[in-house]
């Protein structure tokens, strides 16, 4: 049984969730889009900002979590500012995140520390999301994208929230949905390098 656990890859998502009231506001936009453009897949999952997606064996999870916890502990809570809508042509409409540098710096730190640990083999590279955004609808067929973007490119949206943690979700083979694997708080504590100099 243990060998089976070691040989099965799980899917992971590392993300930041907006605070509840903002999440509800974004969910209402997703619901309206799903109804108007007959896109039920739009309703899958709560609004979030993906940092990294990867697959890995369960045996590596402890080490990955330990490193993510250290990275998060050294970071301060960050202001996430959103404005209006953007798109990845032909398939995705999203809310723009305008406070990109602080999120990109976090993703770069994770990539620097964890890139090799998040790659079980050459066929499964991790995906580091360097263009932060909050998806409204993805995997759209051409008419949904074209009509939807025609509407949303002229609409405005504004929101901001403090991100105080990042969340790791996990989906094992055969699962339909992701479940919470861990949460990492941004605690603004200086890291181990400072301690090493003291002792």
Backbone as CSV, one residue per row, in Angstrom:
resi,resn,N_x,N_y,N_z,CA_x,CA_y,CA_z,C_x,C_y,C_z
1,UNK,0.837,-1.212,0.000,0.000,0.000,0.000,0.869,1.259,0.000
2,UNK,1.955,1.176,0.796,2.847,2.343,0.892,3.503,2.633,-0.458
3,UNK,3.898,1.563,-1.193,4.514,1.740,-2.505,3.564,2.453,-3.463
4,UNK,2.274,2.112,-3.353,1.266,2.743,-4.212,1.197,4.241,-3.932
5,UNK,1.235,4.627,-2.641,1.182,6.047,-2.259,2.386,6.803,-2.826
6,UNK,3.542,6.121,-2.815,4.757,6.765,-3.304,4.744,6.917,-4.824
7,UNK,4.049,6.011,-5.510,4.095,6.031,-6.969,2.974,6.878,-7.582
8,UNK,2.047,7.394,-6.757,0.930,8.174,-7.283,1.196,9.666,-7.119
9,UNK,1.083,10.385,-8.217,1.271,11.831,-8.178,-0.016,12.518,-7.747
10,UNK,0.114,13.516,-6.878,-1.022,14.366,-6.506,-0.846,15.724,-7.170
11,UNK,-1.979,16.410,-7.406,-1.939,17.768,-7.965,-2.021,18.767,-6.819
12,UNK,-1.250,19.850,-6.918,-1.235,20.878,-5.880,-1.452,22.262,-6.506
13,UNK,-2.104,23.126,-5.746,-2.247,24.535,-6.097,-1.842,25.362,-4.891
14,UNK,-0.912,26.283,-5.082,-0.555,27.232,-4.034,-1.177,28.559,-4.426
15,UNK,-1.986,29.129,-3.535,-2.758,30.310,-3.929,-3.000,31.269,-2.769
16,UNK,-3.499,32.435,-3.131,-3.953,33.441,-2.164,-5.440,33.657,-2.407
17,UNK,-6.226,33.628,-1.351,-7.667,33.883,-1.470,-7.963,35.309,-1.008
18,UNK,-8.834,36.041,-1.734,-9.259,37.360,-1.245,-10.118,37.197,0.009
19,UNK,-10.231,38.272,0.799,-11.065,38.181,2.004,-12.524,37.904,1.607
20,UNK,-13.329,37.435,2.573,-14.658,36.882,2.274,-15.577,37.827,1.509
21,UNK,-15.676,39.088,1.928,-16.623,39.986,1.254,-16.227,40.243,-0.198
22,UNK,-14.922,40.363,-0.451,-14.431,40.571,-1.814,-14.622,39.292,-2.635
23,UNK,-14.383,38.159,-2.010,-14.586,36.868,-2.668,-16.049,36.707,-3.086
24,UNK,-16.973,37.114,-2.206,-18.411,37.043,-2.520,-18.767,37.940,-3.707
25,UNK,-18.146,39.128,-3.739,-18.375,40.085,-4.828,-17.901,39.497,-6.166
26,UNK,-16.712,38.857,-6.147,-16.161,38.260,-7.366,-16.997,37.040,-7.777
27,UNK,-17.450,36.277,-6.781,-18.275,35.095,-7.068,-19.574,35.510,-7.762
28,UNK,-20.125,36.652,-7.374,-21.355,37.155,-8.005,-21.103,37.466,-9.491
29,UNK,-19.920,37.989,-9.802,-19.555,38.255,-11.209,-19.444,36.931,-11.968
30,UNK,-18.811,35.939,-11.337,-18.677,34.619,-11.971,-20.050,33.991,-12.236
31,UNK,-20.954,34.130,-11.264,-22.301,33.552,-11.414,-23.056,34.216,-12.568
32,UNK,-22.925,35.538,-12.648,-23.596,36.276,-13.727,-23.040,35.850,-15.088
33,UNK,-21.717,35.707,-15.159,-21.077,35.281,-16.410,-21.553,33.877,-16.788
34,UNK,-21.563,32.964,-15.816,-21.958,31.572,-16.069,-23.367,31.497,-16.639
35,UNK,-24.256,32.322,-16.080,-25.656,32.322,-16.525,-25.786,32.945,-17.917
36,UNK,-25.143,34.086,-18.088,-25.289,34.839,-19.338,-24.660,34.114,-20.528
37,UNK,-23.506,33.440,-20.280,-22.768,32.826,-21.386,-22.772,31.293,-21.319
38,UNK,-23.747,30.746,-20.581,-23.925,29.280,-20.515,-22.587,28.574,-20.278
39,UNK,-21.952,28.970,-19.172,-20.601,28.489,-18.862,-20.555,27.956,-17.424
40,UNK,-21.192,26.792,-17.160,-21.274,26.291,-15.782,-19.913,26.017,-15.139
41,UNK,-18.873,25.708,-15.952,-17.542,25.438,-15.383,-16.963,26.669,-14.684
42,UNK,-17.501,27.857,-15.021,-17.058,29.108,-14.398,-17.275,29.088,-12.887
43,UNK,-18.244,28.312,-12.425,-18.599,28.298,-11.002,-17.727,27.345,-10.183
44,UNK,-16.841,26.602,-10.851,-15.978,25.669,-10.106,-14.912,26.432,-9.340
45,UNK,-14.833,26.224,-8.060,-13.767,26.830,-7.266,-14.053,28.256,-6.826
46,UNK,-13.532,28.596,-5.656,-13.687,29.954,-5.125,-12.695,30.894,-5.806
47,UNK,-12.999,32.204,-5.833,-12.042,33.159,-6.412,-10.686,33.067,-5.701
48,UNK,-9.617,33.069,-6.492,-8.278,32.976,-5.903,-7.241,33.485,-6.898
49,UNK,-6.055,33.695,-6.372,-4.914,34.154,-7.151,-3.875,33.028,-7.075
50,UNK,-3.658,32.316,-8.172,-2.726,31.184,-8.160,-1.287,31.680,-8.189
51,UNK,-0.448,31.088,-7.331,0.981,31.398,-7.306,1.770,30.324,-8.069
52,UNK,1.470,29.053,-7.765,2.170,27.921,-8.386,1.191,26.760,-8.517
53,UNK,1.288,26.030,-9.614,0.603,24.742,-9.713,1.659,23.681,-10.038
54,UNK,1.542,22.523,-9.410,2.543,21.477,-9.615,1.955,20.121,-9.254
55,UNK,2.644,19.068,-9.673,2.312,17.711,-9.228,3.532,17.143,-8.517
56,UNK,3.291,16.270,-7.542,4.407,15.695,-6.796,3.934,14.453,-6.045
57,UNK,4.899,13.638,-5.637,4.594,12.455,-4.841,4.357,12.849,-3.384
58,UNK,3.498,12.099,-2.715,3.148,12.397,-1.315,4.385,12.425,-0.417
59,UNK,5.385,11.622,-0.746,6.592,11.539,0.087,7.322,12.879,0.185
60,UNK,7.136,13.753,-0.803,7.836,15.043,-0.816,7.062,16.135,-0.085
61,UNK,5.808,15.872,0.266,4.926,16.935,0.762,5.463,17.613,2.022
62,UNK,5.988,16.827,2.954,6.494,17.390,4.213,7.590,18.415,3.989
63,UNK,8.554,18.078,3.132,9.677,18.991,2.854,9.191,20.263,2.152
64,UNK,8.243,20.081,1.228,7.697,21.239,0.495,6.989,22.177,1.475
65,UNK,6.168,21.625,2.335,5.439,22.443,3.319,6.401,23.178,4.247
66,UNK,7.437,22.496,4.668,8.423,23.096,5.583,9.071,24.326,4.934
67,UNK,9.446,24.204,3.658,10.077,25.320,2.951,9.081,26.456,2.722
68,UNK,7.848,26.112,2.337,6.821,27.148,2.132,6.534,27.894,3.436
69,UNK,6.517,27.159,4.554,6.251,27.809,5.841,7.357,28.808,6.173
70,UNK,8.609,28.423,5.890,9.721,29.336,6.172,9.642,30.585,5.290
71,UNK,9.352,30.390,3.996,9.233,31.534,3.076,8.121,32.481,3.554
72,UNK,6.968,31.902,3.924,5.823,32.717,4.362,6.133,33.454,5.660
73,UNK,6.786,32.771,6.599,7.093,33.363,7.903,7.943,34.628,7.753
74,UNK,8.822,34.631,6.750,9.723,35.769,6.545,9.044,36.929,5.804
75,UNK,7.868,36.678,5.222,7.168,37.696,4.433,6.187,38.486,5.275
76,UNK,5.969,39.731,4.898,4.939,40.554,5.537,3.620,40.343,4.803
77,UNK,2.478,40.533,5.502,1.193,40.555,4.783,1.271,41.566,3.640
78,UNK,0.616,41.264,2.525,0.756,42.128,1.350,-0.591,42.638,0.860
79,UNK,-0.562,43.867,0.380,-1.770,44.484,-0.155,-1.976,44.002,-1.586
80,UNK,-3.156,43.421,-1.843,-3.527,42.993,-3.196,-4.543,43.999,-3.733
81,UNK,-4.198,44.663,-4.823,-5.110,45.640,-5.444,-5.553,45.132,-6.815
82,UNK,-6.851,45.224,-7.061,-7.429,44.748,-8.318,-8.129,45.896,-9.035
83,UNK,-8.045,45.889,-10.372,-8.713,46.938,-11.149,-9.097,46.414,-12.525
84,UNK,-10.385,46.454,-12.807,-10.920,46.151,-14.136,-10.614,44.705,-14.574
85,UNK,-10.790,44.457,-15.882,-10.709,43.091,-16.395,-9.644,42.971,-17.479
86,UNK,-9.124,41.772,-17.629,-8.167,41.464,-18.688,-8.532,40.124,-19.294
87,UNK,-7.757,39.710,-20.317,-8.062,38.414,-20.930,-6.809,37.771,-21.509
88,UNK,-6.840,36.437,-21.564,-5.882,35.665,-22.355,-6.665,35.273,-23.610
89,UNK,-6.306,35.873,-24.747,-7.144,35.732,-25.942,-7.567,34.302,-26.240
90,UNK,-8.823,34.234,-26.560,-9.588,33.076,-27.037,-10.096,32.125,-25.955
91,UNK,-9.656,32.297,-24.662,-10.163,31.296,-23.702,-10.407,31.775,-22.271
92,UNK,-9.839,32.901,-21.824,-9.922,33.261,-20.400,-10.195,34.757,-20.194
93,UNK,-11.073,35.061,-19.244,-11.337,36.440,-18.815,-11.068,36.503,-17.319
94,UNK,-10.370,37.549,-16.882,-9.952,37.621,-15.478,-10.009,39.052,-14.957
95,UNK,-9.859,39.172,-13.634,-9.722,40.478,-12.990,-8.230,40.798,-12.904
96,UNK,-7.871,42.007,-13.340,-6.471,42.450,-13.271,-6.019,42.630,-11.830
97,UNK,-4.829,42.150,-11.536,-4.174,42.468,-10.264,-3.121,43.521,-10.583
98,UNK,-3.256,44.708,-9.978,-2.336,45.808,-10.316,-1.133,45.878,-9.369
99,UNK,-1.229,45.226,-8.210,-0.093,45.206,-7.272,0.792,44.000,-7.596
100,UNK,1.288,43.959,-8.843,2.014,42.769,-9.314,3.376,42.554,-8.655
101,UNK,4.207,43.613,-8.489,5.587,43.374,-8.046,5.709,42.572,-6.751
102,UNK,4.856,42.855,-5.766,4.965,42.163,-4.480,4.625,40.674,-4.627
103,UNK,3.672,40.356,-5.502,3.289,38.954,-5.723,4.355,38.253,-6.565
104,UNK,4.858,38.958,-7.585,5.916,38.378,-8.417,7.166,38.081,-7.590
105,UNK,7.470,38.952,-6.629,8.631,38.725,-5.756,8.437,37.453,-4.924
106,UNK,7.213,37.241,-4.453,6.907,36.020,-3.685,7.056,34.782,-4.570
107,UNK,6.502,34.839,-5.785,6.588,33.684,-6.705,8.057,33.394,-7.055
108,UNK,8.852,34.449,-7.275,10.279,34.257,-7.583,11.011,33.594,-6.418
109,UNK,10.678,34.011,-5.193,11.313,33.412,-4.007,10.965,31.920,-3.913
110,UNK,9.707,31.593,-4.188,9.277,30.189,-4.153,9.995,29.403,-5.254
111,UNK,10.088,30.004,-6.438,10.766,29.322,-7.561,12.239,29.071,-7.225
112,UNK,12.906,30.072,-6.656,14.327,29.945,-6.315,14.545,28.811,-5.307
113,UNK,13.696,28.745,-4.302,13.883,27.772,-3.212,13.368,26.380,-3.547
114,UNK,12.329,26.313,-4.382,11.582,25.055,-4.487,11.503,24.443,-5.878
115,UNK,12.056,25.104,-6.892,11.846,24.628,-8.260,12.150,23.138,-8.429
116,UNK,13.322,22.696,-7.961,13.695,21.289,-8.160,12.820,20.350,-7.324
117,UNK,12.375,20.834,-6.155,11.549,20.000,-5.269,10.130,19.811,-5.815
118,UNK,9.691,20.721,-6.679,8.328,20.662,-7.220,8.265,19.939,-8.563
119,UNK,9.370,19.335,-8.975,9.428,18.675,-10.287,9.740,17.197,-10.100
120,UNK,8.708,16.338,-10.121,8.956,14.910,-9.897,9.735,14.248,-11.036
121,UNK,9.558,14.779,-12.271,10.269,14.254,-13.439,10.169,15.293,-14.564
122,UNK,10.850,15.012,-15.677,10.895,16.015,-16.757,9.540,16.247,-17.422
123,UNK,8.615,15.304,-17.261,7.286,15.446,-17.876,6.319,16.290,-17.051
124,UNK,6.698,16.626,-15.816,5.780,17.358,-14.929,6.452,18.596,-14.326
125,UNK,6.781,19.593,-15.167,7.396,20.804,-14.592,6.362,21.614,-13.815
126,UNK,6.786,22.303,-12.756,5.851,23.182,-12.038,5.546,24.420,-12.872
127,UNK,4.391,25.032,-12.628,4.008,26.265,-13.329,3.973,27.411,-12.332
128,UNK,4.900,28.344,-12.474,4.974,29.523,-11.611,4.235,30.653,-12.315
129,UNK,3.210,31.205,-11.687,2.347,32.190,-12.339,2.923,33.593,-12.119
130,UNK,3.588,34.110,-13.167,4.254,35.408,-13.063,3.349,36.572,-13.479
131,UNK,2.162,36.265,-14.010,1.174,37.297,-14.341,-0.013,37.131,-13.393
132,UNK,0.057,37.714,-12.193,-1.012,37.486,-11.211,-2.367,37.983,-11.703
133,UNK,-3.395,37.165,-11.505,-4.754,37.516,-11.933,-5.753,36.656,-11.163
134,UNK,-7.015,37.076,-11.191,-8.085,36.293,-10.567,-9.074,35.925,-11.670
135,UNK,-9.147,34.644,-11.976,-9.948,34.172,-13.116,-11.439,34.355,-12.863
136,UNK,-12.114,34.892,-13.867,-13.582,34.930,-13.873,-14.107,33.715,-14.631
137,UNK,-13.565,33.478,-15.832,-13.998,32.343,-16.643,-12.833,31.865,-17.494
138,UNK,-12.663,30.542,-17.573,-11.602,29.994,-18.422,-12.143,28.819,-19.227
139,UNK,-11.303,28.324,-20.132,-11.713,27.237,-21.032,-12.995,27.594,-21.791
140,UNK,-13.050,28.836,-22.216,-14.228,29.308,-22.960,-14.125,28.879,-24.421
141,UNK,-15.269,28.603,-25.029,-15.293,28.354,-26.478,-15.315,29.734,-27.158
142,UNK,-14.983,29.787,-28.453,-14.817,31.108,-29.098,-15.973,32.082,-28.902
143,UNK,-17.224,31.652,-29.057,-18.320,32.625,-28.947,-18.455,33.152,-27.516
144,UNK,-18.197,32.298,-26.514,-18.272,32.745,-25.114,-17.198,33.791,-24.846
145,UNK,-15.988,33.508,-25.335,-14.887,34.448,-25.123,-15.156,35.778,-25.839
146,UNK,-15.505,35.697,-27.116,-15.667,36.918,-27.920,-16.777,37.813,-27.371
147,UNK,-17.936,37.235,-27.085,-19.050,38.038,-26.562,-18.779,38.494,-25.129
148,UNK,-18.208,37.595,-24.335,-17.899,37.933,-22.943,-16.881,39.049,-22.845
149,UNK,-15.806,38.964,-23.654,-14.756,39.979,-23.597,-15.246,41.317,-24.144
150,UNK,-16.115,41.264,-25.152,-16.715,42.493,-25.669,-17.436,43.240,-24.542
151,UNK,-18.106,42.499,-23.677,-18.821,43.110,-22.547,-17.863,43.535,-21.434
152,UNK,-16.982,42.618,-20.991,-16.174,42.880,-19.794,-15.009,43.826,-20.045
153,UNK,-14.577,43.965,-21.307,-13.484,44.910,-21.593,-13.918,46.345,-21.346
154,UNK,-15.244,46.597,-21.294,-15.764,47.952,-21.061,-16.279,48.127,-19.629
155,UNK,-16.192,47.088,-18.820,-16.700,47.196,-17.446,-15.565,47.518,-16.486
156,UNK,-15.917,48.164,-15.388,-14.886,48.476,-14.397,-15.081,47.616,-13.151
157,UNK,-13.987,47.409,-12.449,-14.005,46.689,-11.182,-12.883,47.253,-10.333
158,UNK,-13.117,47.348,-9.054,-12.073,47.827,-8.150,-12.189,47.090,-6.826
159,UNK,-11.066,46.635,-6.296,-11.078,45.964,-4.994,-9.678,45.880,-4.431
160,UNK,-9.574,45.816,-3.128,-8.262,45.619,-2.502,-8.442,44.848,-1.198
161,UNK,-7.416,44.105,-0.823,-7.452,43.377,0.453,-6.034,43.065,0.890
162,UNK,-5.864,42.814,2.165,-4.565,42.384,2.689,-4.508,40.862,2.640
163,UNK,-3.467,40.336,2.011,-3.239,38.885,2.024,-2.383,38.567,3.247
164,UNK,-2.917,37.773,4.146,-2.189,37.437,5.380,-1.628,36.016,5.354
165,UNK,-1.971,35.261,4.310,-1.450,33.897,4.215,-1.552,33.395,2.772
166,UNK,-0.924,32.255,2.532,-1.134,31.539,1.269,-1.574,30.127,1.615
167,UNK,-2.309,29.514,0.706,-2.983,28.245,0.967,-2.500,27.202,-0.028
168,UNK,-2.225,25.997,0.472,-1.870,24.881,-0.398,-3.058,23.932,-0.489
169,UNK,-3.550,23.734,-1.725,-4.636,22.785,-1.971,-4.061,21.547,-2.648
170,UNK,-4.723,20.418,-2.413,-4.225,19.136,-2.934,-5.375,18.335,-3.527
171,UNK,-5.094,17.705,-4.663,-6.082,16.806,-5.271,-5.368,15.491,-5.588
172,UNK,-5.807,14.428,-4.937,-5.191,13.123,-5.162,-5.837,12.443,-6.366
173,UNK,-5.157,11.439,-6.890,-5.668,10.702,-8.048,-7.081,10.199,-7.766
174,UNK,-7.984,10.461,-8.690,-9.365,10.006,-8.520,-10.279,11.018,-7.856
175,UNK,-9.695,12.045,-7.220,-10.516,13.082,-6.576,-11.074,14.042,-7.619
176,UNK,-12.279,14.545,-7.361,-12.894,15.547,-8.239,-12.473,16.962,-7.842
177,UNK,-12.315,17.169,-6.529,-12.067,18.523,-6.023,-10.794,18.589,-5.190
178,UNK,-10.247,19.800,-5.135,-9.103,20.049,-4.261,-9.578,20.152,-2.813
179,UNK,-8.686,19.789,-1.896,-8.974,19.994,-0.461,-7.777,20.730,0.158
180,UNK,-8.024,21.345,1.302,-6.970,22.107,1.978,-5.878,21.166,2.485
181,UNK,-4.636,21.441,2.091,-3.504,20.650,2.577,-2.762,21.392,3.683
182,UNK,-2.692,22.734,3.571,-2.023,23.521,4.620,-2.221,25.012,4.343
183,UNK,-1.931,25.807,5.352,-2.033,27.265,5.263,-0.748,27.842,5.850
184,UNK,-0.186,28.842,5.188,1.096,29.417,5.609,0.921,30.910,5.863
185,UNK,1.084,31.324,7.100,0.850,32.715,7.498,2.063,33.585,7.171
186,UNK,1.790,34.807,6.669,2.841,35.812,6.471,3.058,36.516,7.821
187,UNK,4.231,36.302,8.411,4.437,36.733,9.808,5.497,37.822,9.985
188,UNK,6.142,38.263,8.917,7.162,39.331,8.984,8.297,39.013,9.954
189,UNK,8.636,37.751,10.088,9.751,37.409,10.996,11.016,37.200,10.190
190,UNK,12.129,37.803,10.638,13.384,37.589,9.910,13.753,36.109,9.955
191,UNK,14.435,35.651,8.890,14.672,34.219,8.750,15.884,33.687,9.481
192,UNK,16.179,32.429,9.169,17.244,31.692,9.826,18.619,32.289,9.604
193,UNK,18.782,33.056,8.499,20.104,33.624,8.204,20.548,34.564,9.310
194,UNK,19.619,35.324,9.855,19.938,36.254,10.941,20.376,35.466,12.176
195,UNK,19.640,34.401,12.468,19.979,33.591,13.640,21.358,32.968,13.495
196,UNK,21.679,32.520,12.283,22.964,31.876,12.062,24.113,32.825,12.411
197,UNK,23.923,34.120,12.127,24.982,35.083,12.443,25.083,35.326,13.958
198,UNK,23.952,35.161,14.657,23.957,35.435,16.102,24.630,34.323,16.902
199,UNK,24.534,33.098,16.396,25.066,31.980,17.193,26.289,31.381,16.526
